[in-house]
Amino acid sequence: MIVIAAIVIGALLGWRRAAALGGNRRDRAQYAAAFALAFAVIGLFATVIVDRMV
């Protein structure tokens, strides 16, 4: 669940970051994909940590 939320949040943040930098639609999609992957990895670690604590 944390991973899915992290992917969505990462994609939205990446899209907004590329838009702020003046990127076109392809730039925005690339930033969204990269941020989504990065946030997915962070979310995966968070999920493992939470699972181990419980």
C-alpha positions as CSV (number, residue, x, y, z in Angstrom):
1,M,0.0,0.0,0.0
2,I,2.8,2.4,0.8
3,V,4.5,1.6,-2.4
4,I,1.5,2.4,-4.5
5,A,1.0,5.7,-2.8
6,A,4.7,6.5,-3.2
7,I,4.5,5.8,-6.9
8,V,1.5,8.1,-7.4
9,I,3.0,10.9,-5.3
10,G,6.4,10.6,-7.0
11,A,4.8,10.7,-10.5
12,L,2.8,13.8,-9.5
13,L,5.9,15.5,-8.0
14,G,8.0,14.7,-11.1
15,W,5.3,16.0,-13.5
16,R,5.1,19.3,-11.5
17,R,8.9,19.6,-11.3
18,A,9.3,19.2,-15.1
19,A,6.5,21.7,-15.7
20,A,8.2,24.2,-13.4
21,L,11.3,23.8,-15.4
22,G,9.4,24.5,-18.6
23,G,9.5,21.0,-20.1
24,N,7.3,19.7,-22.8
25,R,5.0,16.7,-22.4
26,R,7.8,14.1,-23.0
27,D,10.0,15.8,-20.4
28,R,7.2,15.7,-17.9
29,A,6.5,12.1,-18.6
30,Q,10.2,11.2,-18.1
31,Y,10.4,13.2,-14.9
32,A,7.2,11.5,-13.7
33,A,8.6,8.0,-14.4
34,A,11.9,8.7,-12.8
35,F,10.4,10.2,-9.7
36,A,7.8,7.4,-9.5
37,L,10.6,4.8,-9.6
38,A,12.7,6.6,-7.0
39,F,9.7,7.0,-4.7
40,A,8.8,3.3,-5.2
41,V,12.2,2.2,-3.9
42,I,11.8,4.5,-0.9
43,G,8.3,3.2,-0.3
44,L,9.5,-0.4,-0.6
45,F,12.1,0.2,2.1
46,A,9.5,1.9,4.3
47,T,7.1,-1.1,3.8
48,V,9.8,-3.5,4.9
49,I,10.7,-1.4,7.9
50,V,7.1,-1.1,9.0
51,D,6.5,-4.8,8.5
52,R,9.6,-5.7,10.6
53,M,8.4,-3.4,13.4
54,V,5.0,-4.9,13.6
